[in-house]
Amino acid sequence: MFKIGLCQMMGSKDKEESRAKARAMVSEAAKNGAQVVALPEMWNCPYANEYFRPYAEPEDGPSVEFLSNLARELDIYLIGGSISELSDNKVYNTSYSFDRSGNLIGKHRKVHLFDIAVKNGIRFMESETLSPGDKSTVIDTEYCKIGVAICYDVRFPELSRKMALEGAKLIVLPAAFNMTTGPAHWDLTMRARALDNQVYFAAVSPARDMKGVYRAYGSSCIATPWGEFLAKADEKETIVYGDIDLDYEDSIRQQLPLLKHRREEVY
Ligand SMILES: NC(=O)CC(=O)C(=O)O
């Protein structure tokens, strides 16, 4: 059993301000006993194509150093949401994860780019500025293996299934659904990925900023291996906590052995 804290923070156009907010919220989560803490998608960059390149940083840039120091100082595992990464003149939506000594233990580049055009709703073309990652990411911690994916990645069940088959007992998803797709699909998708893989599924969104360039749905949540919500936020800035009970997960997997009953030879 361990405690996770999801920091549903309101970022700012000013990176220093965003760092100060992240520091305050992650510190509060650690003080309240969270051993694993997560930040949202693009926590230090406005979520719009025009900002991704100007805000991008290389892996040895100040934001990765900041996250590593924070994990070490607070003695926690930190899933560092996602930031805009610059590498070989390409820009990626990247999540870095750190152990309690601040070592970088995982790096996930968003695999599925958010290119959509919903009638009377949102149009977004991440591929106009971002390049996709090409790997799934499972990190090792002293508690369990944790899968990390980013936002739109959740809509491709194969990725979560792959991470579960690689041993992930918890999947953490820094994400930023919006006011078109959030009300329609957020709850259903997070609970479905938890249920069909019999994992805890923790999705962490930015708080909704009505003056910002993108209105995030908020609703950071933790879904259980039984497919229920353990905890869920509204749209405001807050920290969502939950106990990840690995014995409970094992018991669900024994009672309803979905992962064992797969018939890969059929599909
Ligand atoms: N922002 C995303 O990557 C995904 C999203 O908002 C959605 O799938 O809906």
The ligand as an ORCA input file, in Angstrom:
! r2SCAN-3c Opt
* xyz 0 1
  N      -5.188     16.721    -25.083
  C      -5.060     15.449    -25.464
  O      -3.994     14.988    -25.778
  C      -6.222     14.542    -25.548
  C      -7.603     15.012    -25.372
  O      -7.915     16.132    -24.967
  C      -8.627     14.022    -25.738
  O      -8.275     12.882    -26.075
  O      -9.816     14.338    -25.715
*
